[in-house]
């Protein structure tokens, strides 16, 4: 439909026509499982069921940061949930996340095992379980949680809003794209102003707030999210955000975590030990050396 064609919503909405876009076969107005499918279980305490989207990357970064810190209890198996194929609607996955969204995690140190879903909830759970990357002083802790929940509330405008209409909608809507572009640029400015006065998002220390925000907004200013997005958003304007994004991106655990549950070349669909990632990173370094 062309902008301004005068679509009038019906008095009572009825699901008749499926969306023919990328998500057309998956979107539906009901919850629950569509098919029976048990989840695999590995040998480690933490079982992660996810995909390497920005929301999924938050958790793998956190787990790799914990392991780098020496928290051996954070050793994990990461299983790929192919969301484009509807794996998130399998009965096993729905049992650990009734909302059918990645990531979802199971802590098998409990009997029965403990489920945790929603990326912000998982980050908080792991930070409290291991006592890392979450301030204990009231003021700093409140600041960290404020920015963590800012991300959880703001990013749907980036992904489901701007990203959907800019990248995936079968018909381009100038109204929708412009509306969400304004909001994304406003959010980038919010972060840029914050990082003009603070080394990290929540203050002087690296926290789960940085881990939550970086895979989305760091990727935008680095030109890694949405084709042509860096030019489109004129990311050179956000100098403080770019400084922070580059700093976080250089962290070894971040480099490791962003490779997990991804299916591209030199990436890792499933992760079951540190050596899995070691092999990928060695191959990456070798490829980089050959290019030079």
C-alpha positions as a Python dict, from the first residue, in 0.01 Angstrom:
ca = {
    (1, 'X'): (0, 0, 0),
    (2, 'X'): (130, 346, -90),
    (3, 'X'): (161, 604, 188),
    (4, 'X'): (-154, 809, 222),
    (5, 'X'): (-376, 558, 41),
    (6, 'X'): (-629, 589, 319),
    (7, 'X'): (-628, 251, 490),
    (8, 'X'): (-897, 236, 758),
    (9, 'X'): (-861, -31, 1032),
    (10, 'X'): (-1167, -253, 1066),
    (11, 'X'): (-1390, -228, 1370),
    (12, 'X'): (-1291, -584, 1467),
    (13, 'X'): (-955, -716, 1349),
    (14, 'X'): (-955, -1071, 1211),
    (15, 'X'): (-640, -1258, 1110),
    (16, 'X'): (-699, -1334, 743),
    (17, 'X'): (-391, -1265, 535),
    (18, 'X'): (-45, -1371, 636),
    (19, 'X'): (237, -1122, 593),
    (20, 'X'): (435, -1224, 286),
    (21, 'X'): (761, -1071, 410),
    (22, 'X'): (1059, -1241, 570),
    (23, 'X'): (862, -1314, 887),
    (24, 'X'): (538, -1397, 710),
    (25, 'X'): (538, -1769, 783),
    (26, 'X'): (620, -1710, 1151),
    (27, 'X'): (409, -1416, 1266),
    (28, 'X'): (83, -1517, 1429),
    (29, 'X'): (-147, -1365, 1691),
    (30, 'X'): (-132, -1659, 1933),
    (31, 'X'): (128, -1803, 2170),
    (32, 'X'): (225, -2161, 2248),
    (33, 'X'): (411, -2438, 2068),
    (34, 'X'): (347, -2520, 1705),
    (35, 'X'): (530, -2851, 1708),
    (36, 'X'): (697, -3103, 1936),
    (37, 'X'): (1071, -3060, 1966),
    (38, 'X'): (1291, -3144, 2265),
    (39, 'X'): (1589, -2925, 2343),
    (40, 'X'): (1938, -3077, 2349),
    (41, 'X'): (2132, -3074, 2675),
    (42, 'X'): (2509, -3053, 2705),
    (43, 'X'): (2745, -3125, 2990),
    (44, 'X'): (2784, -2779, 3144),
    (45, 'X'): (2586, -2609, 3423),
    (46, 'X'): (2457, -2336, 3192),
    (47, 'X'): (2256, -2427, 2884),
    (48, 'X'): (2190, -2139, 2645),
    (49, 'X'): (1937, -2161, 2363),
    (50, 'X'): (1982, -1865, 2135),
    (51, 'X'): (2088, -1712, 1806),
    (52, 'X'): (2359, -1455, 1738),
    (53, 'X'): (2127, -1157, 1699),
    (54, 'X'): (2204, -847, 1906),
    (55, 'X'): (1982, -978, 2186),
    (56, 'X'): (2154, -1315, 2181),
    (57, 'X'): (2502, -1165, 2171),
    (58, 'X'): (2441, -983, 2499),
    (59, 'X'): (2435, -1313, 2688),
    (60, 'X'): (2728, -1483, 2515),
    (61, 'X'): (2939, -1174, 2581),
    (62, 'X'): (2842, -1190, 2948),
    (63, 'X'): (2927, -1560, 2974),
    (64, 'X'): (3263, -1511, 2802),
    (65, 'X'): (3341, -1214, 3028),
    (66, 'X'): (3264, -1428, 3334),
    (67, 'X'): (3488, -1707, 3209),
    (68, 'X'): (3766, -1457, 3137),
    (69, 'X'): (3727, -1339, 3497),
    (70, 'X'): (3785, -1695, 3619),
    (71, 'X'): (3424, -1790, 3698),
    (72, 'X'): (3442, -2156, 3599),
    (73, 'X'): (3078, -2209, 3694),
    (74, 'X'): (2983, -1997, 3395),
    (75, 'X'): (3101, -2264, 3154),
    (76, 'X'): (2820, -2318, 2907),
    (77, 'X'): (2675, -2498, 2609),
    (78, 'X'): (2520, -2270, 2349),
    (79, 'X'): (2265, -2427, 2117),
    (80, 'X'): (2150, -2256, 1800),
    (81, 'X'): (1778, -2176, 1775),
    (82, 'X'): (1702, -2106, 1410),
    (83, 'X'): (1437, -1839, 1451),
    (84, 'X'): (1386, -1793, 1076),
    (85, 'X'): (1276, -2157, 1065),
    (86, 'X'): (1042, -2130, 1363),
    (87, 'X'): (1253, -2332, 1610),
    (88, 'X'): (1149, -2092, 1887),
    (89, 'X'): (799, -2235, 1864),
    (90, 'X'): (909, -2590, 1944),
    (91, 'X'): (761, -2737, 2261),
    (92, 'X'): (1097, -2759, 2438),
    (93, 'X'): (1180, -2396, 2378),
    (94, 'X'): (833, -2273, 2470),
    (95, 'X'): (868, -2461, 2799),
    (96, 'X'): (1164, -2240, 2895),
    (97, 'X'): (1032, -1921, 2735),
    (98, 'X'): (654, -1896, 2694),
    (99, 'X'): (711, -1582, 2485),
    (100, 'X'): (908, -1776, 2218),
    (101, 'X'): (1192, -1525, 2190),
    (102, 'X'): (1565, -1583, 2210),
    (103, 'X'): (1769, -1593, 2424),
    (104, 'X'): (1655, -1836, 2691),
    (105, 'X'): (1877, -2009, 2944),
    (106, 'X'): (1859, -2301, 3186),
    (107, 'X'): (2072, -2325, 3501),
    (108, 'X'): (2107, -2697, 3569),
    (109, 'X'): (2277, -2653, 3904),
    (110, 'X'): (1922, -2653, 4041),
    (111, 'X'): (1690, -2953, 4075),
    (112, 'X'): (1464, -2914, 3893),
    (113, 'X'): (1659, -2693, 3649),
    (114, 'X'): (1590, -2321, 3665),
    (115, 'X'): (1475, -2135, 3353),
    (116, 'X'): (1554, -1769, 3284),
    (117, 'X'): (1428, -1579, 2980),
    (118, 'X'): (1454, -1223, 2846),
    (119, 'X'): (1808, -1100, 2784),
    (120, 'X'): (1803, -833, 3055),
    (121, 'X'): (1681, -1086, 3309),
    (122, 'X'): (1956, -1331, 3209),
    (123, 'X'): (2225, -1064, 3241),
    (124, 'X'): (2098, -966, 3585),
    (125, 'X'): (2072, -1328, 3696),
    (126, 'X'): (2429, -1408, 3591),
    (127, 'X'): (2567, -1087, 3743),
    (128, 'X'): (2404, -1166, 4077),
    (129, 'X'): (2493, -1537, 4065),
    (130, 'X'): (2863, -1467, 4013),
    (131, 'X'): (2890, -1126, 4176),
    (132, 'X'): (3042, -959, 3870),
    (133, 'X'): (2964, -665, 3640),
    (134, 'X'): (2689, -525, 3861),
    (135, 'X'): (2776, -250, 4112),
    (136, 'X'): (2694, -305, 4478),
    (137, 'X'): (2684, 60, 4589),
    (138, 'X'): (2322, 187, 4573),
    (139, 'X'): (2384, 486, 4347),
    (140, 'X'): (2596, 299, 4094),
    (141, 'X'): (2367, -5, 4103),
    (142, 'X'): (2062, 212, 4034),
    (143, 'X'): (2241, 381, 3743),
    (144, 'X'): (2331, 43, 3595),
    (145, 'X'): (1975, -86, 3618),
    (146, 'X'): (1836, 238, 3477),
    (147, 'X'): (2045, 203, 3163),
    (148, 'X'): (1982, -170, 3137),
    (149, 'X'): (1607, -113, 3137),
    (150, 'X'): (1650, 186, 2908),
    (151, 'X'): (1793, -55, 2654),
    (152, 'X'): (1517, -310, 2703),
    (153, 'X'): (1250, -45, 2651),
    (154, 'X'): (1419, 155, 2376),
    (155, 'X'): (1560, -106, 2140),
    (156, 'X'): (1225, -235, 2008),
    (157, 'X'): (1210, 96, 1823),
    (158, 'X'): (1543, 4, 1662),
    (159, 'X'): (1473, -358, 1569),
    (160, 'X'): (1100, -413, 1542),
    (161, 'X'): (1043, -52, 1441),
    (162, 'X'): (1316, 95, 1222),
    (163, 'X'): (1477, -235, 1126),
    (164, 'X'): (1150, -392, 1019),
    (165, 'X'): (1032, -108, 799),
    (166, 'X'): (1378, -21, 663),
    (167, 'X'): (1492, -377, 589),
    (168, 'X'): (1212, -631, 587),
    (169, 'X'): (873, -476, 507),
    (170, 'X'): (743, -582, 167),
    (171, 'X'): (628, -227, 101),
    (172, 'X'): (836, 74, 201),
    (173, 'X'): (653, 335, 405),
    (174, 'X'): (815, 677, 421),
    (175, 'X'): (601, 765, 721),
    (176, 'X'): (705, 457, 920),
    (177, 'X'): (1073, 474, 826),
    (178, 'X'): (1099, 846, 904),
    (179, 'X'): (913, 807, 1232),
    (180, 'X'): (1148, 537, 1356),
    (181, 'X'): (1459, 705, 1212),
    (182, 'X'): (1386, 1012, 1424),
    (183, 'X'): (1355, 797, 1734),
    (184, 'X'): (1671, 593, 1667),
    (185, 'X'): (1875, 910, 1610),
    (186, 'X'): (1733, 1055, 1931),
    (187, 'X'): (1844, 742, 2117),
    (188, 'X'): (2192, 762, 1964),
    (189, 'X'): (2210, 1120, 2086),
    (190, 'X'): (2100, 1012, 2435),
    (191, 'X'): (2390, 767, 2449),
    (192, 'X'): (2637, 1009, 2294),
    (193, 'X'): (2557, 1274, 2556),
    (194, 'X'): (2584, 1019, 2837),
    (195, 'X'): (2921, 894, 2712),
    (196, 'X'): (3052, 1249, 2686),
    (197, 'X'): (3048, 1255, 3065),
    (198, 'X'): (3114, 890, 3150),
    (199, 'X'): (3370, 633, 3035),
    (200, 'X'): (3116, 353, 3044),
    (201, 'X'): (2739, 359, 3027),
    (202, 'X'): (2675, 331, 3401),
    (203, 'X'): (2982, 521, 3521),
    (204, 'X'): (3348, 439, 3568),
    (205, 'X'): (3310, 62, 3549),
    (206, 'X'): (3218, -185, 3277),
    (207, 'X'): (2882, -343, 3360),
    (208, 'X'): (2592, -544, 3221),
    (209, 'X'): (2452, -212, 3095),
    (210, 'X'): (2741, -192, 2846),
    (211, 'X'): (2690, -555, 2746),
    (212, 'X'): (2321, -495, 2682),
    (213, 'X'): (2360, -175, 2483),
    (214, 'X'): (2671, -248, 2277),
    (215, 'X'): (2535, -523, 2046),
    (216, 'X'): (2264, -285, 1924),
    (217, 'X'): (2394, 70, 1934),
    (218, 'X'): (2763, -11, 1909),
    (219, 'X'): (2685, -215, 1598),
    (220, 'X'): (2494, 76, 1445),
    (221, 'X'): (2779, 325, 1480),
    (222, 'X'): (3029, 66, 1358),
    (223, 'X'): (2821, 11, 1046),
    (224, 'X'): (2748, -351, 1130),
    (225, 'X'): (2371, -333, 1172),
    (226, 'X'): (2147, -271, 871),
    (227, 'X'): (2304, -236, 530),
    (228, 'X'): (2408, 123, 472),
    (229, 'X'): (2297, 212, 824),
    (230, 'X'): (2615, 397, 921),
    (231, 'X'): (2581, 643, 635),
    (232, 'X'): (2207, 665, 675),
    (233, 'X'): (2232, 762, 1041),
    (234, 'X'): (2543, 983, 988),
    (235, 'X'): (2714, 803, 1274),
    (236, 'X'): (3023, 1025, 1252),
    (237, 'X'): (2821, 1277, 1454),
    (238, 'X'): (2827, 1054, 1762),
    (239, 'X'): (3193, 1079, 1855),
    (240, 'X'): (3161, 972, 2219),
    (241, 'X'): (2941, 678, 2130),
    (242, 'X'): (3192, 570, 1866),
    (243, 'X'): (3477, 594, 2118),
    (244, 'X'): (3289, 370, 2360),
    (245, 'X'): (3183, 126, 2088),
    (246, 'X'): (3539, 78, 1965),
    (247, 'X'): (3667, 33, 2321),
    (248, 'X'): (3409, -236, 2404),
    (249, 'X'): (3465, -409, 2070),
    (250, 'X'): (3835, -458, 2149),
    (251, 'X'): (3764, -664, 2461),
    (252, 'X'): (3870, -1028, 2405),
    (253, 'X'): (3550, -1167, 2563),
    (254, 'X'): (3339, -946, 2338),
    (255, 'X'): (3524, -1074, 2032),
    (256, 'X'): (3452, -1428, 2149),
    (257, 'X'): (3091, -1379, 2251),
    (258, 'X'): (2983, -1215, 1928),
    (259, 'X'): (3082, -1525, 1726),
    (260, 'X'): (2857, -1769, 1912),
    (261, 'X'): (2531, -1904, 1768),
    (262, 'X'): (2604, -1761, 1426),
    (263, 'X'): (2626, -1952, 1100),
    (264, 'X'): (2846, -1737, 877),
    (265, 'X'): (3204, -1808, 775),
    (266, 'X'): (3442, -1823, 1073),
    (267, 'X'): (3153, -1815, 1319),
    (268, 'X'): (3026, -2075, 1564),
    (269, 'X'): (2672, -2219, 1538),
    (270, 'X'): (2712, -2415, 1864),
    (271, 'X'): (2958, -2363, 2147),
    (272, 'X'): (3044, -2643, 2391),
    (273, 'X'): (3395, -2555, 2508),
    (274, 'X'): (3645, -2271, 2506),
    (275, 'X'): (3846, -2457, 2244),
    (276, 'X'): (3558, -2423, 1997),
    (277, 'X'): (3605, -2048, 1996),
    (278, 'X'): (3985, -2072, 2011),
    (279, 'X'): (3984, -2255, 1678),
    (280, 'X'): (3758, -1996, 1515),
    (281, 'X'): (3966, -1703, 1640),
    (282, 'X'): (4289, -1865, 1523),
    (283, 'X'): (4141, -1914, 1179),
    (284, 'X'): (4022, -1552, 1180),
    (285, 'X'): (4370, -1426, 1266),
    (286, 'X'): (4524, -1644, 996),
    (287, 'X'): (4279, -1512, 737),
    (288, 'X'): (4349, -1154, 843),
    (289, 'X'): (4724, -1213, 814),
    (290, 'X'): (4688, -1353, 465),
    (291, 'X'): (4491, -1046, 356),
    (292, 'X'): (4764, -817, 484),
}
